[in-house]
Amino acid sequence: VQATTLAAADTSPPVISAIGAGQITATGATINWQTNEPADEQVEYGTSPCPCPMQTPPGTVRTSHSVALSGLMSSTQYHY
């Protein structure tokens, strides 16, 4: 007889750090951040403070994240 134990499910959210925007152009920007454990990447953004009406599709699971936003309006403040 063999016994196998299962690891407990990770129920704690990842810790997000080093959040920033870069490569800013008239119609786009790249949002970068780090997580302390592998997590998928998704950015919510819009012209009103969050909850933001727009979001990117979920991306790759990793700890170093970078998501490019495009189609932004020139001279407009965005929240993410």
Backbone as ProteinMPNN parsed JSONL, in Angstrom:
{"seq_chain_A": "VQATTLAAADTSPPVISAIGAGQITATGATINWQTNEPADEQVEYGTSPCPCPMQTPPGTVRTSHSVALSGLMSSTQYHY", "coords_chain_A": {"N_chain_A": [[0.857, -1.177, 0.0], [0.556, 2.173, -0.872], [0.928, 5.513, 0.225], [-0.008, 8.788, -0.507], [0.589, 12.176, -0.05], [-1.071, 15.283, -0.384], [-0.21, 18.573, -1.341], [-1.136, 21.524, 0.396], [-3.508, 23.809, -0.922], [-2.534, 26.902, -2.347], [-3.728, 29.701, -1.038], [-3.272, 32.337, -0.56], [-2.944, 35.621, -1.861], [-0.561, 36.814, -4.331], [2.196, 38.95, -3.44], [2.491, 42.191, -4.576], [4.897, 44.302, -6.071], [7.194, 47.011, -6.878], [5.838, 48.563, -8.861], [5.251, 50.239, -11.897], [5.134, 52.625, -14.643], [6.245, 52.743, -18.0], [7.984, 53.422, -21.099], [6.315, 55.329, -22.308], [4.155, 56.705, -24.656], [2.392, 58.789, -27.064], [0.092, 57.293, -27.455], [0.257, 54.956, -25.963], [1.589, 52.786, -23.347], [3.759, 50.978, -21.117], [3.178, 48.791, -18.494], [4.787, 47.754, -15.611], [5.678, 45.314, -13.122], [6.453, 43.404, -10.128], [6.046, 40.148, -8.621], [5.927, 38.158, -5.654], [5.677, 35.469, -6.008], [4.998, 33.085, -8.634], [2.563, 34.354, -10.851], [-0.358, 35.123, -12.832], [-0.551, 37.703, -15.333], [-2.285, 40.743, -15.498], [-3.777, 43.804, -16.336], [-5.797, 46.333, -15.107], [-7.299, 49.232, -16.318], [-8.092, 52.712, -16.963], [-9.782, 55.877, -17.543], [-10.936, 56.8, -15.265], [-10.655, 56.646, -11.662], [-9.875, 53.419, -10.328], [-12.425, 50.94, -9.49], [-11.416, 50.046, -12.658], [-12.606, 50.417, -16.016], [-11.508, 49.022, -18.218], [-9.539, 46.189, -19.218], [-6.626, 44.159, -19.656], [-6.155, 41.03, -21.395], [-5.702, 37.985, -19.455], [-2.313, 37.105, -18.835], [0.896, 35.505, -19.207], [2.108, 33.247, -16.691], [4.27, 34.27, -14.237], [6.996, 35.887, -12.373], [8.073, 38.361, -12.888], [6.64, 41.004, -14.399], [5.243, 42.519, -17.336], [3.23, 44.524, -19.191], [1.95, 45.715, -22.175], [0.109, 48.565, -23.022], [-2.113, 49.784, -25.439], [-3.617, 52.006, -27.88], [-4.399, 54.177, -26.382], [-5.669, 57.437, -25.454], [-4.261, 60.467, -26.523], [-2.67, 62.904, -24.423], [-4.171, 62.359, -22.105], [-5.077, 61.458, -18.82], [-4.515, 58.364, -17.269], [-5.574, 55.743, -15.087], [-4.3, 52.945, -13.319]], "CA_chain_A": [[0.0, 0.0, 0.0], [1.29, 3.431, -0.909], [0.162, 6.688, 0.639], [0.488, 10.03, -1.099], [-0.001, 13.374, 0.554], [-1.246, 16.398, -1.301], [0.143, 19.873, -0.784], [-2.275, 22.416, 0.609], [-3.675, 24.813, -1.976], [-2.064, 28.256, -2.02], [-4.893, 30.588, -1.057], [-2.876, 33.727, -0.329], [-2.612, 36.306, -3.11], [0.846, 37.224, -4.411], [2.53, 40.311, -3.029], [2.88, 42.972, -5.747], [5.849, 45.372, -5.744], [7.92, 47.659, -7.985], [4.874, 48.907, -9.912], [5.6, 51.47, -12.599], [4.809, 52.764, -16.063], [7.39, 53.136, -18.805], [7.803, 53.439, -22.546], [5.092, 56.105, -22.513], [4.053, 57.415, -25.936], [1.121, 59.503, -27.176], [-1.051, 56.371, -27.474], [0.53, 53.697, -25.282], [2.497, 52.726, -22.201], [4.007, 49.634, -20.612], [3.06, 48.691, -17.04], [5.712, 46.729, -15.1], [5.635, 45.038, -11.692], [7.011, 42.135, -9.654], [5.291, 39.425, -7.606], [6.799, 37.298, -4.861], [5.467, 34.099, -6.447], [4.449, 33.108, -9.982], [1.163, 34.781, -10.965], [-0.644, 35.604, -14.185], [-0.483, 39.163, -15.409], [-3.438, 41.416, -16.07], [-3.822, 45.198, -15.907], [-7.047, 47.061, -15.249], [-6.948, 50.637, -16.528], [-9.141, 53.562, -17.498], [-9.621, 57.304, -17.27], [-11.484, 57.045, -13.928], [-10.003, 55.789, -10.663], [-10.363, 52.039, -10.34], [-12.333, 49.881, -10.475], [-11.244, 50.572, -14.011], [-13.492, 49.734, -16.948], [-10.818, 48.242, -19.24], [-8.5, 45.299, -18.715], [-5.92, 43.348, -20.634], [-6.42, 39.605, -21.157], [-4.692, 37.375, -18.584], [-1.088, 36.763, -19.55], [1.761, 34.422, -18.782], [2.395, 33.109, -15.258], [5.679, 34.574, -13.967], [7.187, 36.795, -11.238], [8.44, 39.666, -13.445], [5.525, 41.253, -15.301], [5.295, 43.679, -18.22], [2.075, 44.495, -20.085], [1.872, 46.899, -23.03], [-1.215, 49.108, -23.301], [-2.121, 50.536, -26.69], [-4.905, 52.617, -28.175], [-4.733, 55.205, -25.391], [-5.889, 58.765, -26.025], [-3.187, 61.408, -26.267], [-2.891, 63.96, -23.412], [-5.234, 61.908, -21.201], [-4.575, 60.761, -17.629], [-5.069, 57.025, -17.061], [-5.333, 55.076, -13.8], [-4.115, 51.498, -13.483]], "C_chain_A": [[0.894, 1.228, 0.0], [0.367, 4.547, -0.464], [0.809, 7.918, 0.012], [-0.198, 11.193, -0.418], [-0.073, 14.467, -0.5], [-0.852, 17.692, -0.604], [-1.121, 20.71, -0.633], [-2.322, 23.456, -0.508], [-3.195, 26.172, -1.476], [-3.25, 29.196, -2.147], [-4.533, 32.052, -0.819], [-2.496, 34.383, -1.656], [-1.13, 36.663, -3.145], [1.018, 38.667, -3.932], [3.075, 41.038, -4.255], [3.808, 44.097, -5.312], [6.433, 45.949, -7.027], [7.011, 47.993, -9.161], [5.296, 50.216, -10.573], [5.172, 51.438, -14.049], [6.048, 53.237, -16.795], [7.038, 53.099, -20.279], [6.512, 54.168, -22.916], [5.184, 56.874, -23.826], [2.714, 58.151, -25.951], [-0.077, 58.565, -27.085], [-0.804, 55.047, -26.75], [1.467, 53.848, -24.105], [2.691, 51.259, -21.838], [3.958, 49.68, -19.095], [3.917, 47.504, -16.589], [5.49, 46.543, -13.6], [6.235, 43.673, -11.408], [6.017, 41.485, -8.7], [6.239, 38.467, -6.894], [6.637, 35.814, -5.176], [4.889, 34.153, -7.861], [2.948, 33.443, -9.972], [0.91, 35.197, -12.403], [-0.689, 37.121, -14.16], [-1.703, 39.716, -16.114], [-3.459, 42.827, -15.498], [-5.222, 45.734, -16.143], [-6.676, 48.532, -15.379], [-8.128, 51.403, -17.105], [-8.891, 55.008, -17.12], [-10.219, 57.703, -15.932], [-10.72, 56.193, -12.928], [-10.664, 54.416, -10.621], [-11.431, 51.833, -9.276], [-12.393, 50.428, -11.896], [-12.066, 49.756, -15.004], [-12.801, 48.847, -17.982], [-9.798, 47.321, -18.591], [-7.87, 44.527, -19.863], [-6.292, 41.888, -20.394], [-5.363, 39.028, -20.219], [-3.487, 36.922, -19.403], [-0.364, 35.588, -18.924], [1.97, 34.426, -17.268], [3.893, 33.291, -15.068], [5.779, 35.484, -12.746], [7.593, 38.205, -11.673], [7.459, 39.962, -14.572], [5.711, 42.54, -16.102], [4.154, 43.552, -19.225], [2.017, 45.808, -20.851], [0.411, 47.288, -23.236], [-1.121, 49.911, -24.581], [-3.511, 51.12, -26.913], [-5.34, 53.645, -27.163], [-4.916, 56.547, -26.096], [-4.756, 59.698, -25.596], [-3.612, 62.464, -25.24], [-4.026, 63.633, -22.441], [-4.601, 61.165, -20.027], [-5.299, 59.422, -17.474], [-4.698, 56.538, -15.662], [-5.185, 53.589, -14.077], [-3.897, 50.855, -12.154]], "O_chain_A": [[1.857, 1.318, 0.762], [-0.831, 4.525, -0.744], [2.032, 8.056, 0.009], [-1.415, 11.195, -0.233], [0.77, 14.549, -1.393], [-1.128, 17.88, 0.581], [-2.051, 20.611, -1.434], [-1.283, 23.921, -0.976], [-3.425, 26.54, -0.324], [-3.721, 29.455, -3.254], [-5.407, 32.917, -0.874], [-1.808, 33.777, -2.477], [-0.506, 36.801, -2.093], [0.099, 39.483, -4.014], [4.008, 40.56, -4.9], [3.553, 44.77, -4.313], [6.194, 45.437, -8.12], [7.36, 47.742, -10.315], [5.652, 51.179, -9.895], [4.887, 50.382, -14.613], [6.817, 54.041, -16.268], [5.909, 52.777, -20.649], [5.723, 53.687, -23.729], [6.15, 57.593, -24.078], [1.985, 58.137, -24.959], [-1.158, 58.992, -26.679], [-1.583, 54.107, -26.911], [2.063, 54.904, -23.895], [1.884, 50.405, -22.207], [4.62, 50.513, -18.475], [3.79, 46.398, -17.113], [5.157, 47.493, -12.893], [6.492, 42.887, -12.32], [5.236, 42.176, -8.046], [7.234, 38.024, -7.467], [7.389, 34.989, -4.659], [4.337, 35.183, -8.249], [2.177, 32.888, -9.188], [1.837, 35.578, -13.117], [-0.845, 37.74, -13.107], [-2.105, 39.237, -17.174], [-3.191, 43.024, -14.313], [-5.77, 45.609, -17.238], [-5.83, 49.026, -14.634], [-9.05, 50.811, -17.666], [-7.905, 55.325, -16.455], [-10.031, 58.838, -15.496], [-10.193, 55.14, -13.285], [-11.865, 54.282, -10.851], [-11.369, 52.488, -8.235], [-13.303, 51.17, -12.265], [-12.205, 48.543, -14.849], [-13.457, 47.989, -18.574], [-9.255, 47.637, -17.532], [-8.495, 44.279, -20.894], [-6.708, 41.541, -19.289], [-4.238, 39.526, -20.185], [-3.629, 36.422, -20.519], [-0.954, 34.785, -18.201], [2.005, 35.485, -16.643], [4.693, 32.566, -15.657], [4.759, 35.821, -12.143], [7.465, 39.147, -10.892], [7.442, 39.261, -15.584], [6.265, 43.522, -15.606], [4.107, 42.605, -20.01], [2.033, 46.884, -20.254], [-0.421, 46.449, -23.58], [-0.152, 50.642, -24.788], [-4.462, 50.768, -26.216], [-6.526, 53.965, -27.079], [-4.391, 56.767, -27.188], [-4.352, 59.702, -24.433], [-4.775, 62.863, -25.197], [-4.755, 64.525, -22.007], [-3.702, 60.345, -20.213], [-6.526, 59.353, -17.538], [-3.643, 56.881, -15.129], [-5.853, 53.038, -14.951], [-3.72, 49.64, -12.078]]}, "name": "protein", "num_of_chains": 1, "seq": "VQATTLAAADTSPPVISAIGAGQITATGATINWQTNEPADEQVEYGTSPCPCPMQTPPGTVRTSHSVALSGLMSSTQYHY"}
